[in-house]
Structure formats: C-alpha cells, structure tokens
C-alpha cells in the first residue's frame, strides 16, 4: 500500500517545494527591484538638493559682481551679502603669479569651499587659497587689473558667515578694494 | 501539466514586475525640480525637512529663495538689487494708490512667508546641535522676502502707509477673510488693546545670556526691509508662554523685534492647538522713516509644540517679522540663515 502511494507523494512534494522556491525567488527579485527603486528615488531626491551650495555661491558672486559694476570709479558702496557657511571669498590681481588656473591670465574674484589657511606644526600658516579654489570654487574675471581683498589676517580672504556679511567695495580707476565690515 | 501551470502563473507576474520597474525608472530619471516654480520647490523642501527625522534634517536643505521686490515709481532698483533679479512693481503716480500698493505688497509678503513656512508649526531645524549648527535656544532664520522702496517714493508717502490697518481692513485675495484672520487661522479678526505699562520684552529670555535684542536706531533712511521667518527653541517654552500670557492678559510679542524702549503695541493672542499664535503690532515714532515703516510691520508669532514626524512633540517658537535689511539688525536676530540668497 505504502509503496503504491509513495512515488506520487514524492512527486507532489517535489512540485510543492519547486513552487515554493520559485515563489521565494520571485519575492526576492521583486524585493530587490523595490529596494533598488527606493534607493534610486532617495538618491535622485537628494541629488536635486546636493549642488545647492554651488548655485548659491554662483548667485552670491553674481550679486557682488553686479554691485561692483553698478559703482562708478571713485565710489565706495556697502552691501549686505548673504553668507555661505564653509565658503570664503578671495581675489587675485592680474600679475599675481599665485592665482588659481581658473583665473587664466586675468584678475579674478572667487568664492571657494574649504579652509583657505592651513596651520603648521610650529604655528606657521600656509596659504591654501589657490589650491582650494582650484579644487572647488567659482571664479569670475574681474573688470579691473588689481584686486585687493582686505581680510582679518595677513592671508587675505573673507570668510563667509552663516548669516549676513557687509562688504565694503571701493572701486578706483585701476582697482577694487573689498573688505568685510565688522 | 502542473509545471506548465506554475510557469503560466509566474510568467505574467515577472513580466509585470519588469515592465513596472521600467515605468517607475522612467519617471524617476525624468524627475527633477527644474520645472517647478520657486514656491513649489520651497514648499517641497519645507515639508521634506519637517518630516525628516532630526538626524536627516541636515541633508535636506531649505530650498527657499529670497524673493526680491522693488517698489518704485520711476527708479530702476539698481541701488538695492544690482546683480540680482528683483520683481519690479511700478507704483501708481497717485499717492493713495501708491500707499495701497506698498501696504498690499508688505502684507502679502508677511502672509506668504508665514504660510510657506508651515505657520510656524513645523519643526524645521531639529532639536539637537547637528550638522545644521542648530543649538538649543539659538534662532535660525529664513529670509522670505526683501522689499525695497525706491528713492522715487517720498518719505511723506511712506509715513502715510499703515500696514496694520490694511491687514485688518482688507481681505486676502480669494480667501474672503482679512489678513489677521488668515494669519491666525480665523482665530482673530482684529488687534486687541493692551496696557502699555505692562509692556516688556516677552521673548527676552529666548536666548540664554542674551537679555534683550538691540536693533539699530539710526535715523539714516533705510529703504529695504527683509521679511524674516525665525524659529527657536527656548530652554522652556512654558516660560515664554507664561511670560507672554502674564502681561496684563495680552502679549507684547512685537517688543521682541522693536527698538528697545519703543512703546504702544496692541496685540492679540490666539491659542491654537495648545500653542499660541500672536499678531503683534508696533507703532513706533521718533526713529525716522525707516523705523516708522518697520514699526508698521506686523509680527506673527507661534509658540507651542511643533508638528513632527516623531512621537515626541518638541516645543518651540516661530515668528515672521519685517526687519531692516542691514547686517546689524539681521545678524542680531539670526545667528544662522538658511535658504537661498
């Protein structure tokens, strides 16, 4: 009796386990697809926001450039500019040999992300502006050959705050002098 | 037969899954924010930020771009907005018409800002010091709008504007209720009277170690205002609420952002959902044109529990106020500003 029913039962069991296997594999595939789509959606969503700092930096530089252009030679203007945390403002004159390659052969104004000064072991301070701006920043050709940024320290740059900075721009015939008012 | 049955059952599912995958993939890859208006992007980012857990708030930036509005009779707005792209509103040559346009633009900017930021009830900056730099008790701000009034508009015209009265007497377009009602979700339609003797800075303890806010009192005309949304989490929301409620039954919220020593600010309080929404009004004289204009700008405050995605509701205060757009005043109130310039 048992020998007669054994073979069909084995066949049924084998079929059931095969169906289960297909079911599980299918579940795994759909789960993998679902997860993939989920991560893609999250990545896409974050990606839309990721380059916002760069856009903001560009807008800030546009704004500074516009305010400079709006000044006549010999005029001084003070302008509140929204800051950008972790970025700094710098500029190089045309004959400055240490300017970033982004500036080509011109004088330029740049907004760059990172630390413009590196501290040494013996308390030295190394100017990192050029490298930082070359790596991550936006530079624009300045309309005057000479650019002076008056920063707080010897290595001149203006650290962008988290809130608002007031820039004082003095435009002369051959030069911009830009400083941050405290 | 059974094997064929199993295949016939699973094959359509696999095909559907693959087709579905490509359809969703197509929509995902074609999704970006380029086609959206600035307001839609802002709203989306505010909702995303508010519904993110604290730890993830840092990776969802607030994508609200400051609106630039230039009100002018015949100027070109370059003095205030050189290098930027303002919306230029040509004011009527008739003085009364110009006054109404200034009042409407200012009232709309306040209401838009308040609505856009979730009426102060959304927790936008998290509860802990995080990537956002948020610290307990330290305010963070978003500058919703900058409104500049060009030199072509006379000081006399500015002095005749009455934004508070405009907000009380006029309905919001398409809503059929006045601005005060729209700001307080129908909780108030007018300003209440207050006892000037009881006036004090209701928010003076908003930041530890900072007993008062000092804004510039220069008589130099300043024709640019910022409509600023601010949120902070005082050490104890209860203290702030008690402080506000305890002032003769009314609230001196506007004192918060008014030059110290200024008087007479009728306020109305309106409890909403366990919190407190306030309309504060400043009527300041003696500081010159700029302060007269600033004093007319209503402050909208909300103190209470935020609506959060988490289980525990966090308390805090939010407000929208017009502030003189200069470094000193903005930075005095906002140690940190988020959003796009």
Contacts between the chains, C-beta under 8 A, distances in Angstrom:
chain1	res1	chain2	res2	distance
A	15	B	2	5.4
A	15	B	3	7.4
A	15	B	6	7.8
A	18	B	3	8.0
A	18	B	6	7.3
A	19	B	6	5.4
A	22	B	6	6.4
A	22	B	10	5.7
A	23	B	10	8.0
A	26	B	10	6.1
A	26	B	13	6.5
A	26	B	14	6.7
A	26	B	17	8.0
A	29	B	14	7.5
A	29	B	17	6.9
A	30	B	17	5.4
A	33	B	17	6.2
A	33	B	21	5.0
A	37	B	21	7.0
A	37	B	24	5.3
A	37	B	25	7.1
A	37	B	28	6.9
A	40	B	25	7.3
A	40	B	28	5.4
A	41	B	28	5.6
A	44	B	28	5.6
A	44	B	29	7.6
A	44	B	31	6.0
A	44	B	32	7.9
A	45	B	48	7.7
A	46	B	59	6.1
A	46	B	60	7.9
A	48	B	32	6.0
A	48	B	33	5.0
A	49	B	45	7.3
A	49	B	59	7.6
A	49	B	60	6.6
A	49	B	61	5.2
A	49	B	63	6.6
A	52	B	61	5.3
A	52	B	63	6.7
A	52	B	340	7.0
A	55	B	340	7.2
A	56	B	340	5.4
A	56	B	341	6.1
A	59	B	340	6.9
A	59	B	341	5.3
A	60	B	341	5.8
A	62	B	83	5.4
A	62	B	84	7.5
A	63	B	82	7.8
A	63	B	83	4.2
A	63	B	84	5.5
A	63	B	341	6.8
A	64	B	83	6.8
A	65	B	83	5.7
A	66	B	82	4.3
A	66	B	83	1.6
A	66	B	84	6.5
A	67	B	82	4.8
A	67	B	83	5.3
A	69	B	82	7.0
A	69	B	83	7.2
A	70	B	78	5.2
A	70	B	79	7.9
A	70	B	82	3.7
A	70	B	83	7.3
A	80	B	325	6.2
A	80	B	326	5.8
A	80	B	327	5.2
A	80	B	330	7.1
A	81	B	341	7.7
A	82	B	66	7.6
A	82	B	143	7.4
A	82	B	337	6.4
A	82	B	341	3.8
A	83	B	337	7.4
A	85	B	133	7.2
A	85	B	336	7.9
A	161	B	331	7.8
A	162	B	133	6.6
A	162	B	335	6.7
A	162	B	336	4.5
A	162	B	337	6.5
A	163	B	141	7.6
A	163	B	330	6.3
A	163	B	331	4.8
A	163	B	334	5.1
A	163	B	335	6.3
A	163	B	336	6.2
A	163	B	337	4.7
A	164	B	327	5.0
A	164	B	330	4.8
A	164	B	331	5.6
A	164	B	334	7.8
A	164	B	337	6.8
A	165	B	327	6.8
A	166	B	326	7.5
A	166	B	327	4.1
A	181	B	327	7.1
